[in-house]
Amino acid sequence: MPDALENPIVLILIGAAISLAASVAVTGLQARLLRRNDVREASRASARRLTSVFIGERDSADSADGFLTEAEITVMSMTDRKTRERLAAVLRLLRERAMPELEELSGVRADRARRLLCEHALEVLGAHLRSERLPEVPGEVKQMLRVEEEALSIRSGDKPRPPAAPAEPITKSQVTARPRHTGSKASGGTAARKTTKATGRSTAKAGAKTEEAPAKEDSAFWDD
């Protein structure tokens, strides 16, 4: 081995191998850094583009949901996972904010939800551009995220609608008391019916006896 190291050709080959390995390592590291810088710059450019889009949507009088598709594609190109997930949730709520079920369950109307979500998205984008920690989710946005799944289930018919608020009780009108029937009238009517029946039977019997008497007088037995 020492004899081989004294050979100048071997030393040249060893030096060339070390130089080649170092060159490959440096080139790979530089390419990785350049690629990372390019991705970071693309992500920052996407953040700036989304910032202008959300500002325009927040300040516009009429909502134009056509920007949502392009915004969702732009969000997918961002490198930071937390920022990407937060903005994806904001865009999803912006698309669903006009659902009556979501408005009823969250208590946030569509117009207010649009402004609230745009402002929160701008805060997230600002923190991302400054490389700061993401801000906390506002309470109303948390409420919308909490009831989002339930609202979608109701929308699709998997769950029944929640019961509506109870209406005011109906005031009943005062009922006039009716006079009650006494038992004397009923008993009097019964007694009258019984008397009439008895009188009719007596009259019928008397008429039958009167018809039998002439028949006996006309009989041939009495002629003897």
Backbone hydrogen bonds, N-H to C=O, Kabsch-Sander energy under -0.5 kcal/mol:
donor,donor_aa,acceptor,acceptor_aa,energy
5,L,1,M,-2.1
6,E,2,P,-1.1
7,N,4,A,-1.0
11,L,7,N,-1.8
12,I,8,P,-2.2
13,L,9,I,-2.3
14,I,10,V,-2.5
15,G,11,L,-2.5
16,A,12,I,-2.4
17,A,13,L,-2.2
18,I,14,I,-2.4
19,S,15,G,-2.4
20,L,16,A,-2.4
21,A,17,A,-2.5
22,A,18,I,-2.4
23,S,19,S,-2.2
24,V,20,L,-2.5
25,A,21,A,-2.4
26,V,22,A,-2.6
27,T,23,S,-2.5
28,G,24,V,-2.5
29,L,25,A,-2.3
30,Q,26,V,-2.7
31,A,27,T,-2.6
32,R,28,G,-2.3
33,L,29,L,-2.5
34,L,30,Q,-2.8
35,R,31,A,-2.7
36,R,32,R,-2.5
37,N,33,L,-2.6
38,D,34,L,-2.6
39,V,35,R,-2.4
40,R,36,R,-2.6
41,E,37,N,-2.8
42,A,38,D,-2.6
43,S,39,V,-2.6
44,R,40,R,-2.6
45,A,41,E,-2.6
46,S,42,A,-2.3
47,A,43,S,-2.3
48,R,44,R,-2.4
49,R,45,A,-2.3
50,L,46,S,-2.6
51,T,47,A,-2.1
52,S,48,R,-2.0
53,V,49,R,-1.8
54,F,50,L,-2.8
55,I,51,T,-2.1
56,G,52,S,-2.2
57,E,53,V,-2.1
58,R,54,F,-2.4
59,D,55,I,-2.2
60,S,56,G,-0.9
65,D,63,S,-0.5
67,F,64,A,-1.1
68,L,65,D,-1.4
70,E,66,G,-0.6
71,A,67,F,-2.5
72,E,68,L,-2.5
73,I,69,T,-1.8
74,T,70,E,-2.1
75,V,71,A,-2.4
76,M,72,E,-1.4
77,S,73,I,-0.6
77,S,74,T,-1.1
78,M,75,V,-1.6
84,R,80,D,-2.1
85,E,81,R,-2.6
86,R,82,K,-2.4
87,L,83,T,-2.4
88,A,84,R,-2.0
89,A,85,E,-2.0
90,V,86,R,-1.9
91,L,87,L,-2.5
92,R,88,A,-1.9
93,L,89,A,-2.2
94,L,90,V,-2.1
95,R,91,L,-1.6
96,E,92,R,-1.3
97,R,93,L,-1.1
99,M,96,E,-1.8
103,E,99,M,-2.3
104,E,100,P,-2.4
105,L,101,E,-2.3
106,S,102,L,-2.3
107,G,103,E,-1.9
109,R,107,G,-0.5
113,A,109,R,-2.7
114,R,110,A,-2.2
115,R,111,D,-1.8
116,L,112,R,-2.7
117,L,113,A,-2.8
118,C,114,R,-2.0
119,E,115,R,-2.2
120,H,116,L,-2.0
121,A,117,L,-2.4
122,L,118,C,-2.1
123,E,119,E,-1.9
124,V,120,H,-2.2
125,L,121,A,-2.5
126,G,122,L,-2.4
127,A,123,E,-2.2
128,H,124,V,-2.1
129,L,125,L,-2.4
130,R,126,G,-1.8
131,S,128,H,-0.9
132,E,127,A,-3.0
142,K,138,P,-2.2
143,Q,139,G,-2.2
144,M,140,E,-2.0
145,L,141,V,-2.4
146,R,142,K,-2.2
147,V,143,Q,-1.9
148,E,144,M,-0.6
149,E,145,L,-0.5
151,A,147,V,-2.5
152,L,148,E,-2.2
153,S,149,E,-2.1
154,I,150,E,-2.3
155,R,151,A,-2.3
156,S,152,L,-2.1
157,G,153,S,-0.6
157,G,154,I,-0.7
158,D,153,S,-2.0
159,K,153,S,-1.1
172,K,170,I,-0.6
186,A,182,T,-0.8
187,S,183,G,-2.4
188,G,184,S,-2.5
189,G,185,K,-2.4
190,T,186,A,-1.9
191,A,187,S,-2.6
192,A,188,G,-2.2
193,R,189,G,-2.0
194,K,190,T,-2.3
195,T,191,A,-2.4
196,T,192,A,-2.1
197,K,193,R,-2.1
198,A,194,K,-2.4
199,T,195,T,-2.3
200,G,196,T,-2.0
201,R,197,K,-1.9
202,S,198,A,-2.1
203,T,199,T,-2.1
204,A,200,G,-1.7
205,K,201,R,-2.0
206,A,202,S,-2.2
207,G,203,T,-1.9
208,A,204,A,-1.5
209,K,205,K,-1.8
210,T,206,A,-1.8
211,E,207,G,-1.4
212,E,208,A,-1.2
213,A,209,K,-1.4
215,A,211,E,-0.6
216,K,212,E,-1.4
216,K,213,A,-0.5
217,E,213,A,-1.6
218,D,214,P,-1.6
219,S,216,K,-1.2
222,W,219,S,-0.7
224,D,220,A,-0.7
224,D,221,F,-0.5
